[in-house]
Amino acid sequence: MIKKDIVEKISEETGLNKTIVKTVVEEFLNLLRKSLENKERVELRGFGVFYFKEMKSKKARNLKTGEEIIIPERMKIYFKPSKIIIKK
């Protein structure tokens, strides 16, 4: 499913104009993007949580040359889905 499909589906189910729905969806995604750029935790109840985890630096090896390299510390985005989404 792509953004266009989401807009069409919401438009069909709500009866709202596709232009309005597209604007709302794009603004939501922009807000989500900005929050993640600021390394904020984003919780969407009933859907899941986007959060950051610090990854420690580590040694690795370049497979082509065999040279040892160090991967620096970094922040990584994780997504934990809600229990409602994951049903057994």
N, CA, C and O atoms as CSV, one atom per row, in Angstrom:
chain,resi,resn,atom,element,x,y,z
A,1,MET,N,N,0.850,-1.173,0.000
A,1,MET,CA,C,0.000,0.000,0.000
A,1,MET,C,C,0.894,1.234,0.000
A,1,MET,O,O,1.854,1.312,0.767
A,2,ILE,N,N,0.581,2.179,-0.848
A,2,ILE,CA,C,1.335,3.424,-0.927
A,2,ILE,C,C,0.460,4.578,-0.446
A,2,ILE,O,O,-0.727,4.404,-0.170
A,3,LYS,N,N,1.073,5.767,-0.352
A,3,LYS,CA,C,0.350,6.928,0.174
A,3,LYS,C,C,-0.918,7.212,-0.630
A,3,LYS,O,O,-1.948,7.566,-0.057
A,4,LYS,N,N,-0.852,7.062,-1.927
A,4,LYS,CA,C,-2.022,7.307,-2.781
A,4,LYS,C,C,-3.166,6.367,-2.396
A,4,LYS,O,O,-4.321,6.787,-2.336
A,5,ASP,N,N,-2.846,5.100,-2.138
A,5,ASP,CA,C,-3.867,4.125,-1.737
A,5,ASP,C,C,-4.490,4.501,-0.395
A,5,ASP,O,O,-5.696,4.355,-0.191
A,6,ILE,N,N,-3.653,4.983,0.507
A,6,ILE,CA,C,-4.156,5.396,1.828
A,6,ILE,C,C,-5.133,6.552,1.674
A,6,ILE,O,O,-6.209,6.551,2.272
A,7,VAL,N,N,-4.753,7.538,0.868
A,7,VAL,CA,C,-5.616,8.702,0.639
A,7,VAL,C,C,-6.947,8.266,0.036
A,7,VAL,O,O,-8.004,8.710,0.484
A,8,GLU,N,N,-6.905,7.410,-0.966
A,8,GLU,CA,C,-8.139,6.953,-1.612
A,8,GLU,C,C,-9.029,6.176,-0.642
A,8,GLU,O,O,-10.243,6.376,-0.617
A,9,LYS,N,N,-8.434,5.300,0.149
A,9,LYS,CA,C,-9.198,4.486,1.089
A,9,LYS,C,C,-9.869,5.362,2.152
A,9,LYS,O,O,-11.044,5.166,2.464
A,10,ILE,N,N,-9.129,6.326,2.709
A,10,ILE,CA,C,-9.703,7.223,3.714
A,10,ILE,C,C,-10.806,8.061,3.092
A,10,ILE,O,O,-11.850,8.274,3.708
A,11,SER,N,N,-10.579,8.537,1.875
A,11,SER,CA,C,-11.579,9.337,1.180
A,11,SER,C,C,-12.867,8.552,0.961
A,11,SER,O,O,-13.962,9.078,1.157
A,12,GLU,N,N,-12.732,7.292,0.557
A,12,GLU,CA,C,-13.912,6.444,0.346
A,12,GLU,C,C,-14.672,6.192,1.644
A,12,GLU,O,O,-15.900,6.271,1.680
A,13,GLU,N,N,-13.930,5.887,2.711
A,13,GLU,CA,C,-14.562,5.517,3.973
A,13,GLU,C,C,-15.178,6.701,4.723
A,13,GLU,O,O,-16.145,6.533,5.466
A,14,THR,N,N,-14.612,7.901,4.526
A,14,THR,CA,C,-15.118,9.068,5.250
A,14,THR,C,C,-16.009,9.967,4.408
A,14,THR,O,O,-16.791,10.754,4.940
A,15,GLY,N,N,-15.886,9.844,3.088
A,15,GLY,CA,C,-16.655,10.718,2.214
A,15,GLY,C,C,-16.030,12.095,2.055
A,15,GLY,O,O,-16.650,12.998,1.493
A,16,LEU,N,N,-14.797,12.265,2.548
A,16,LEU,CA,C,-14.108,13.547,2.427
A,16,LEU,C,C,-13.435,13.653,1.061
A,16,LEU,O,O,-13.140,12.646,0.419
A,17,ASN,N,N,-13.198,14.887,0.634
A,17,ASN,CA,C,-12.540,15.182,-0.617
A,17,ASN,C,C,-11.101,14.642,-0.576
A,17,ASN,O,O,-10.421,14.765,0.443
A,18,LYS,N,N,-10.640,14.043,-1.683
A,18,LYS,CA,C,-9.292,13.472,-1.730
A,18,LYS,C,C,-8.209,14.524,-1.495
A,18,LYS,O,O,-7.169,14.227,-0.907
A,19,THR,N,N,-8.450,15.744,-1.953
A,19,THR,CA,C,-7.468,16.814,-1.775
A,19,THR,C,C,-7.267,17.116,-0.296
A,19,THR,O,O,-6.136,17.289,0.161
A,20,ILE,N,N,-8.360,17.179,0.447
A,20,ILE,CA,C,-8.289,17.446,1.885
A,20,ILE,C,C,-7.600,16.289,2.603
A,20,ILE,O,O,-6.744,16.511,3.460
A,21,VAL,N,N,-7.965,15.074,2.263
A,21,VAL,CA,C,-7.366,13.889,2.890
A,21,VAL,C,C,-5.873,13.836,2.586
A,21,VAL,O,O,-5.070,13.536,3.470
A,22,LYS,N,N,-5.494,14.127,1.340
A,22,LYS,CA,C,-4.080,14.115,0.963
A,22,LYS,C,C,-3.296,15.132,1.781
A,22,LYS,O,O,-2.193,14.836,2.239
A,23,THR,N,N,-3.851,16.324,1.971
A,23,THR,CA,C,-3.201,17.357,2.763
A,23,THR,C,C,-3.005,16.894,4.204
A,23,THR,O,O,-1.932,17.082,4.779
A,24,VAL,N,N,-4.031,16.294,4.783
A,24,VAL,CA,C,-3.954,15.821,6.171
A,24,VAL,C,C,-2.906,14.715,6.301
A,24,VAL,O,O,-2.101,14.731,7.232
A,25,VAL,N,N,-2.913,13.764,5.379
A,25,VAL,CA,C,-1.953,12.660,5.425
A,25,VAL,C,C,-0.528,13.191,5.284
A,25,VAL,O,O,0.362,12.761,6.017
A,26,GLU,N,N,-0.299,14.115,4.356
A,26,GLU,CA,C,1.033,14.684,4.166
A,26,GLU,C,C,1.491,15.467,5.389
A,26,GLU,O,O,2.657,15.383,5.774
A,27,GLU,N,N,0.591,16.226,6.004
A,27,GLU,CA,C,0.943,16.975,7.213
A,27,GLU,C,C,1.269,16.041,8.369
A,27,GLU,O,O,2.193,16.299,9.140
A,28,PHE,N,N,0.507,14.949,8.490
A,28,PHE,CA,C,0.790,13.958,9.521
A,28,PHE,C,C,2.184,13.367,9.325
A,28,PHE,O,O,2.955,13.256,10.278
A,29,LEU,N,N,2.504,12.990,8.092
A,29,LEU,CA,C,3.814,12.411,7.814
A,29,LEU,C,C,4.936,13.426,8.038
A,29,LEU,O,O,6.006,13.062,8.526
A,30,ASN,N,N,4.705,14.690,7.688
A,30,ASN,CA,C,5.701,15.732,7.942
A,30,ASN,C,C,5.948,15.909,9.436
A,30,ASN,O,O,7.093,16.046,9.868
A,31,LEU,N,N,4.883,15.905,10.217
A,31,LEU,CA,C,5.014,16.040,11.665
A,31,LEU,C,C,5.761,14.844,12.255
A,31,LEU,O,O,6.609,15.010,13.132
A,32,LEU,N,N,5.449,13.653,11.779
A,32,LEU,CA,C,6.143,12.443,12.223
A,32,LEU,C,C,7.627,12.525,11.870
A,32,LEU,O,O,8.484,12.210,12.696
A,33,ARG,N,N,7.926,12.947,10.643
A,33,ARG,CA,C,9.312,13.086,10.191
A,33,ARG,C,C,10.069,14.093,11.050
A,33,ARG,O,O,11.197,13.826,11.466
A,34,LYS,N,N,9.458,15.251,11.321
A,34,LYS,CA,C,10.116,16.280,12.136
A,34,LYS,C,C,10.368,15.790,13.560
A,34,LYS,O,O,11.422,16.057,14.138
A,35,SER,N,N,9.404,15.079,14.117
A,35,SER,CA,C,9.571,14.546,15.467
A,35,SER,C,C,10.723,13.554,15.517
A,35,SER,O,O,11.514,13.568,16.461
A,36,LEU,N,N,10.824,12.700,14.518
A,36,LEU,CA,C,11.908,11.723,14.484
A,36,LEU,C,C,13.257,12.388,14.221
A,36,LEU,O,O,14.280,11.936,14.736
A,37,GLU,N,N,13.265,13.457,13.425
A,37,GLU,CA,C,14.508,14.204,13.211
A,37,GLU,C,C,15.007,14.803,14.521
A,37,GLU,O,O,16.215,14.912,14.732
A,38,ASN,N,N,14.082,15.193,15.405
A,38,ASN,CA,C,14.429,15.756,16.711
A,38,ASN,C,C,14.641,14.679,17.765
A,38,ASN,O,O,14.797,14.976,18.949
A,39,LYS,N,N,14.645,13.424,17.322
A,39,LYS,CA,C,14.855,12.268,18.191
A,39,LYS,C,C,13.833,12.179,19.318
A,39,LYS,O,O,14.163,11.814,20.446
A,40,GLU,N,N,12.594,12.518,18.995
A,40,GLU,CA,C,11.500,12.418,19.953
A,40,GLU,C,C,10.845,11.047,19.834
A,40,GLU,O,O,10.786,10.473,18.746
A,41,ARG,N,N,10.361,10.533,20.937
A,41,ARG,CA,C,9.604,9.282,20.958
A,41,ARG,C,C,8.190,9.603,20.478
A,41,ARG,O,O,7.576,10.556,20.957
A,42,VAL,N,N,7.669,8.814,19.534
A,42,VAL,CA,C,6.334,9.051,18.995
A,42,VAL,C,C,5.476,7.829,19.301
A,42,VAL,O,O,5.768,6.727,18.838
A,43,GLU,N,N,4.416,8.030,20.082
A,43,GLU,CA,C,3.527,6.944,20.467
A,43,GLU,C,C,2.159,7.162,19.838
A,43,GLU,O,O,1.522,8.196,20.039
A,44,LEU,N,N,1.722,6.173,19.078
A,44,LEU,CA,C,0.400,6.202,18.455
A,44,LEU,C,C,-0.393,5.054,19.076
A,44,LEU,O,O,-0.257,3.902,18.665
A,45,ARG,N,N,-1.213,5.374,20.058
A,45,ARG,CA,C,-1.945,4.346,20.801
A,45,ARG,C,C,-2.759,3.471,19.859
A,45,ARG,O,O,-3.438,3.971,18.962
A,46,GLY,N,N,-2.685,2.181,20.068
A,46,GLY,CA,C,-3.397,1.233,19.230
A,46,GLY,C,C,-2.658,0.906,17.942
A,46,GLY,O,O,-3.115,0.066,17.166
A,47,PHE,N,N,-1.522,1.555,17.701
A,47,PHE,CA,C,-0.732,1.297,16.496
A,47,PHE,C,C,0.682,0.867,16.854
A,47,PHE,O,O,1.121,-0.218,16.473
A,48,GLY,N,N,1.398,1.722,17.589
A,48,GLY,CA,C,2.754,1.378,17.986
A,48,GLY,C,C,3.551,2.588,18.404
A,48,GLY,O,O,3.026,3.698,18.495
A,49,VAL,N,N,4.838,2.362,18.660
A,49,VAL,CA,C,5.728,3.404,19.147
A,49,VAL,C,C,6.996,3.438,18.297
A,49,VAL,O,O,7.601,2.401,18.027
A,50,PHE,N,N,7.391,4.640,17.880
A,50,PHE,CA,C,8.675,4.853,17.241
A,50,PHE,C,C,9.597,5.403,18.330
A,50,PHE,O,O,9.241,6.361,19.015
A,51,TYR,N,N,10.769,4.808,18.492
A,51,TYR,CA,C,11.691,5.293,19.507
A,51,TYR,C,C,13.123,5.112,19.021
A,51,TYR,O,O,13.381,4.395,18.054
A,52,PHE,N,N,14.047,5.776,19.709
A,52,PHE,CA,C,15.449,5.733,19.350
A,52,PHE,C,C,16.221,4.907,20.361
A,52,PHE,O,O,15.895,4.870,21.548
A,53,LYS,N,N,17.244,4.252,19.860
A,53,LYS,CA,C,18.113,3.472,20.705
A,53,LYS,C,C,19.539,3.783,20.281
A,53,LYS,O,O,19.846,3.821,19.090
A,54,GLU,N,N,20.409,4.004,21.259
A,54,GLU,CA,C,21.797,4.316,20.947
A,54,GLU,C,C,22.553,3.034,20.645
A,54,GLU,O,O,22.540,2.088,21.433
A,55,MET,N,N,23.203,3.016,19.513
A,55,MET,CA,C,24.009,1.872,19.118
A,55,MET,C,C,25.463,2.195,19.446
A,55,MET,O,O,25.972,3.239,19.038
A,56,LYS,N,N,26.127,1.319,20.169
A,56,LYS,CA,C,27.518,1.537,20.545
A,56,LYS,C,C,28.420,1.365,19.322
A,56,LYS,O,O,28.051,0.719,18.341
A,57,SER,N,N,29.604,1.957,19.405
A,57,SER,CA,C,30.549,1.767,18.315
A,57,SER,C,C,31.032,0.321,18.341
A,57,SER,O,O,31.061,-0.325,19.389
A,58,LYS,N,N,31.408,-0.167,17.165
A,58,LYS,CA,C,31.865,-1.551,17.100
A,58,LYS,C,C,32.881,-1.714,15.985
A,58,LYS,O,O,32.972,-0.899,15.067
A,59,LYS,N,N,33.637,-2.789,16.095
A,59,LYS,CA,C,34.616,-3.112,15.064
A,59,LYS,C,C,33.937,-3.968,14.000
A,59,LYS,O,O,33.102,-4.821,14.302
A,60,ALA,N,N,34.312,-3.723,12.764
A,60,ALA,CA,C,33.785,-4.504,11.650
A,60,ALA,C,C,34.913,-4.722,10.657
A,60,ALA,O,O,36.016,-4.207,10.843
A,61,ARG,N,N,34.648,-5.468,9.623
A,61,ARG,CA,C,35.677,-5.758,8.640
A,61,ARG,C,C,35.124,-5.491,7.245
A,61,ARG,O,O,34.009,-5.899,6.918
A,62,ASN,N,N,35.911,-4.805,6.433
A,62,ASN,CA,C,35.571,-4.601,5.034
A,62,ASN,C,C,35.771,-5.934,4.331
A,62,ASN,O,O,36.888,-6.451,4.289
A,63,LEU,N,N,34.699,-6.497,3.779
A,63,LEU,CA,C,34.768,-7.825,3.198
A,63,LEU,C,C,35.639,-7.886,1.941
A,63,LEU,O,O,36.220,-8.929,1.643
A,64,LYS,N,N,35.731,-6.790,1.210
A,64,LYS,CA,C,36.539,-6.789,-0.015
A,64,LYS,C,C,38.036,-6.738,0.294
A,64,LYS,O,O,38.826,-7.478,-0.292
A,65,THR,N,N,38.414,-5.853,1.223
A,65,THR,CA,C,39.840,-5.650,1.492
A,65,THR,C,C,40.312,-6.388,2.739
A,65,THR,O,O,41.512,-6.608,2.906
A,66,GLY,N,N,39.400,-6.768,3.607
A,66,GLY,CA,C,39.784,-7.417,4.859
A,66,GLY,C,C,40.228,-6.421,5.915
A,66,GLY,O,O,40.598,-6.812,7.022
A,67,GLU,N,N,40.193,-5.134,5.581
A,67,GLU,CA,C,40.621,-4.089,6.508
A,67,GLU,C,C,39.620,-3.951,7.646
A,67,GLU,O,O,38.408,-3.990,7.432
A,68,GLU,N,N,40.144,-3.789,8.860
A,68,GLU,CA,C,39.284,-3.605,10.030
A,68,GLU,C,C,38.873,-2.134,10.108
A,68,GLU,O,O,39.711,-1.240,9.988
A,69,ILE,N,N,37.586,-1.896,10.310
A,69,ILE,CA,C,37.080,-0.531,10.437
A,69,ILE,C,C,36.270,-0.418,11.721
A,69,ILE,O,O,35.812,-1.417,12.274
A,70,ILE,N,N,36.103,0.815,12.185
A,70,ILE,CA,C,35.293,1.062,13.380
A,70,ILE,C,C,34.041,1.802,12.966
A,70,ILE,O,O,34.102,2.855,12.332
A,71,ILE,N,N,32.910,1.238,13.330
A,71,ILE,CA,C,31.622,1.873,13.063
A,71,ILE,C,C,31.310,2.743,14.272
A,71,ILE,O,O,31.232,2.229,15.388
A,72,PRO,N,N,31.127,4.061,14.080
A,72,PRO,CA,C,30.928,4.955,15.223
A,72,PRO,C,C,29.555,4.780,15.890
A,72,PRO,O,O,28.646,4.161,15.336
A,73,GLU,N,N,29.441,5.349,17.101
A,73,GLU,CA,C,28.149,5.344,17.796
A,73,GLU,C,C,27.121,6.061,16.941
A,73,GLU,O,O,27.445,6.990,16.201
A,74,ARG,N,N,25.870,5.612,17.053
A,74,ARG,CA,C,24.802,6.261,16.289
A,74,ARG,C,C,23.472,5.973,16.954
A,74,ARG,O,O,23.356,5.086,17.800
A,75,MET,N,N,22.482,6.733,16.556
A,75,MET,CA,C,21.124,6.520,17.039
A,75,MET,C,C,20.363,5.785,15.940
A,75,MET,O,O,20.512,6.091,14.757
A,76,LYS,N,N,19.552,4.817,16.342
A,76,LYS,CA,C,18.801,4.024,15.386
A,76,LYS,C,C,17.326,4.080,15.747
A,76,LYS,O,O,16.967,4.011,16.923
A,77,ILE,N,N,16.466,4.207,14.730
A,77,ILE,CA,C,15.019,4.252,14.948
A,77,ILE,C,C,14.475,2.830,15.006
A,77,ILE,O,O,14.784,1.990,14.161
A,78,TYR,N,N,13.663,2.586,16.019
A,78,TYR,CA,C,12.974,1.301,16.148
A,78,TYR,C,C,11.472,1.544,16.161
A,78,TYR,O,O,11.008,2.623,16.528
A,79,PHE,N,N,10.721,0.529,15.758
A,79,PHE,CA,C,9.263,0.588,15.823
A,79,PHE,C,C,8.784,-0.632,16.586
A,79,PHE,O,O,9.126,-1.766,16.247
A,80,LYS,N,N,7.992,-0.389,17.616
A,80,LYS,CA,C,7.405,-1.481,18.380
A,80,LYS,C,C,5.901,-1.437,18.141
A,80,LYS,O,O,5.233,-0.505,18.588
A,81,PRO,N,N,5.360,-2.437,17.440
A,81,PRO,CA,C,3.917,-2.426,17.162
A,81,PRO,C,C,3.097,-2.677,18.413
A,81,PRO,O,O,3.553,-3.325,19.355
A,82,SER,N,N,1.893,-2.161,18.408
A,82,SER,CA,C,0.964,-2.360,19.515
A,82,SER,C,C,0.537,-3.826,19.580
A,82,SER,O,O,0.529,-4.529,18.569
A,83,LYS,N,N,0.187,-4.266,20.769
A,83,LYS,CA,C,-0.295,-5.645,20.944
A,83,LYS,C,C,-1.599,-5.875,20.180
A,83,LYS,O,O,-1.918,-7.006,19.813
A,84,ILE,N,N,-2.351,-4.799,19.944
A,84,ILE,CA,C,-3.604,-4.907,19.199
A,84,ILE,C,C,-3.333,-5.331,17.756
A,84,ILE,O,O,-4.097,-6.100,17.174
A,85,ILE,N,N,-2.242,-4.825,17.187
A,85,ILE,CA,C,-1.905,-5.138,15.800
A,85,ILE,C,C,-1.436,-6.587,15.676
A,85,ILE,O,O,-1.810,-7.294,14.740
A,86,ILE,N,N,-0.615,-7.015,16.628
A,86,ILE,CA,C,-0.064,-8.372,16.573
A,86,ILE,C,C,-0.982,-9.298,17.340
A,86,ILE,O,O,-0.949,-9.346,18.570
A,87,LYS,N,N,-1.787,-10.020,16.620
A,87,LYS,CA,C,-2.711,-10.974,17.235
A,87,LYS,C,C,-2.200,-12.372,16.950
A,87,LYS,O,O,-1.714,-12.654,15.855
A,88,LYS,N,N,-2.308,-13.228,17.916
A,88,LYS,CA,C,-1.847,-14.612,17.735
A,88,LYS,C,C,-2.953,-15.477,17.230
A,88,LYS,O,O,-2.754,-16.673,17.017
